[in-house]
């Protein structure tokens, strides 16, 4: 292994090395893969070719992300300010969820922890003890990114781990089409070759069913050792040729449609994504430097395309830049993400309810885990099985976190919300909810994406309230605990008050050139 965690391709039998990687499809998934491979794999040993067609519009996975995207960009040694300028990007500290638990109620799911644990007891247990007595405000007051999001502030995390500002975590909003273009330039300068073309057929080896070559509409035959399927919902290799199968989760994630649009930008640049629950789904709002992305994710069982479009257009905050676009999808995942010598990424690997902005993360984690298990031409079955097992656990953990938002609601104003409130949920989620309802306990599964703080934010935000608290919190004098919580709250507020506004920070550090702003395709996160 080298310092990036990738198996060293300069050792081992030369005849077994992967020499040719073929990526099918561009967009965010294809160019993220191309950028990562071209950065990590030895250029003199590995040829990387990406095939895409300008005639096939990229759906894209959207514009909002979660904090691990910072790690991916850092791995590629991308300058953050340049990246934000080139993608019309803004910062994201949290998701604001409006009308989810009930109409008129809202909360933040921030990217950060609440308070500080005391003598091995989690902070939220002390908070719950005092909150049950009405002695302290909501738990968001004890989280740096939550307070900064509410006040429209942003600053880089402090380098000193003892400083309150060091606890600020963030992600980005950006134009997905511009991000793909940015990564394309990055990858092509590192030797990736792009081919304009459509896949006409996939040629499989008769002996073992491995992918031997792709036949293009031009008549060219493209051979390869490893194929990366980024062909979107169609899954031209993983689904159509290799028959990897699909696990349908629409009974837990009933939304199967979205109507998306872009609006002119005006007003303050909020450092958070807003998700507002509607009669048959929810509406997103993502502020970029040059526009605002918005759309309605909904269930076609409870709302027609025309009704959803009319609802969205009636709620626009500014004039639209493009015509509304309808998207269709089925929530779920591939039964196999890696089959034979093909690995699926992006929409070809599955699609989850976009509420928590995890689509780009699933591309990222698929790439990094593939690099950690990078094969040779023998394609060890145990490594393929390990990859599939890991990716399945990632999808299932995210699935449970998403289902929580819909299940834990008091809304009874439509058939849609009645269904969500009454539906059965995966046993793994049911266990988590029951555990929290007792004494506010949260335990994560191995390799789970969302941390305890994420679960606490959404469980409390959806009014899943513990009946009690961890009795270990009674070990400390209540007066001291009360004083400690107030110190944390006031320190956080002073720290955030000293930050620049989100807009001012962008103007001073990473403002995009307004002359290159242009509408692009949109899709749900």
PyMOL commands that set and color helices and strands:
alter all, ss='L'
color gray80, all
select helices_A, chain A and resi 14-16+27-40+68-75+80-87+123-131+139-142+144-151+164-167+176-188+232-234+236-241+305-314+346-348+354-356+359-372+381-407+415-422+427-439+452-461+471-475+478-497+502-509+514-516
alter helices_A, ss='H'
color red, helices_A
select strands_A, chain A and resi 20-24+47-52+90-92+94-98+106-110+171-173+193-196+199-204+211-216+221-223+226-229+246-248+257-264+272-278+281-287+291-298+325-328+332-334+338-339+342-344+350-351
alter strands_A, ss='S'
color yellow, strands_A
deselect
rebuild
show_as cartoon
